[in-house]
Amino acid sequence: MATEKRFAHWFTGSRYMHLTARAIAQHGPIARTPLAQLLGLSQGALSRLTSDLIHANVIEEMPDAGGAPLQGFFAADAKQGAGSKRGRPQTALRLRAEERSFVGVNIHGTDISVVAVDALCRPISECHDEALASTQPEAVARQIAEAVKRQVAPMHPAPVLLAVSMGGHLRDDRTVTEAPFLHWNHKVALAAMVESLCGIPCLLVNDLDALLLHESWFGAGVGVPRFTIVTIGLGVGYALCEHGEPVVYPDKSYGLATHILVDPEGPRCYAGHTGCANCMSSDSLAEEYSLLIGRSSTFEEFVADATAGRPQARMLVDRLCYRLGVFIATMENLTMPDKVLVSGESSFLARLNIESIRSAINSYRPSQASKVDFEILDFSWSKWSEAAAAYAIAQYIG
């Protein structure tokens, strides 16, 4: 995911110097021996790289926390304790996360969430949420910039990079070409607009790509070679992560997985498809629930009735979970990930019937196939704005 250089990276160095810093950010605190194995480097080569990173104030040594080594690796540094020739105590390497701060903004529907984090994506401010006063591009840029300035005014150190995540199609981390929830279908140079208004270098990122990267660096995908994220909420999303990076495909942010069949008897979507994955979106669920109870209903009423155990609502929850299981099985069969993560503002409904999800997966997988490892993530818009900041961190480390 190459980015045109419009900001100073944390340090300059070789490709392996950047890979070493990234690995320490993801897996640290980490001892040198498993780190060398992880990167496929000799101890001598790693020593030179880490010495340069220490000199650049990017990483530091610390007493080993004593945690378990990475799966498949061994903590041979422990042999360098009292019985070693050097008598060197075991140490671990960590990112100097407090040296830098970043801001993440997530645009969801017609609202924004803003949070500041350190270089390990740990929040250093409360997440601020507000509704957009207008969806006109200039007004959106102005409101984002003002919210960011209020958020970072008391912060030290000052943020070095800002990232804005949103649903839609983006180009070169700088331009929006389509944003369905904002009704933008033309080019909007949003990054440049925000940058000029708040004075912080700005990048744009698709919200699913940001979430993928966040989970691979700081969340449930750390150390997982290949995983997918499925989201349900205002829309239905799917993205694939390979070795810590979103799989790049020019058209992927156009919602390519939205119209995959998940229920032959499901409702029609806005494009005329029967039972496609769009039937898991909140608007479609509200329409389907309205038909079940014989009057107009909102998604919020459906959720309240489902939580209260109303039969029609629980029946629709069961349908939703089964459809989600079909969707997960389809993605698993086609892209063969090691793990599936489920998120989105409606994902809490999936917790109401895990059995239906598993039943659908089993129905659409060969009996000899391995069990699908899926996890329903805790959802908040704060996490999604942190995910935007994670993208900024990854670009800044390089």
Secondary structure, DSSP 8 states (H G I E B T S, - for coil): ------S--S----HHHHHHHHHHHHH-SB-HHHHHHHHT--HHHHHHHHHHHHHTTSEEEEE-------TT---GGGGGSTTSSS----EEEEE-GGG-EEEEEEEETTEEEEEEEETT--BSS--EEEE-S--SHHHHHHHHHHHHHHHHTT-SS--SEEEEEESSEEETTTEEEEBGGGTB-S-B-HHHHHHHHH-S-EEEEEHHHHHHHHHHHHSTTTT-SEEEEEEESSSEEEEEEETTEE---TTGGGTTTTTSBS-TTS-B-TTS-BSBGGGGSHHHHHHHHHHHHTS---HHHHHHHHHHT-HHHHHHHHHHHHHHHHHHHHHHHHH--SEEEEESTTGGGGGGGHHHHHHHHHHTS-TTS----EEE----HHHHHHHHHHHHHHHHH-
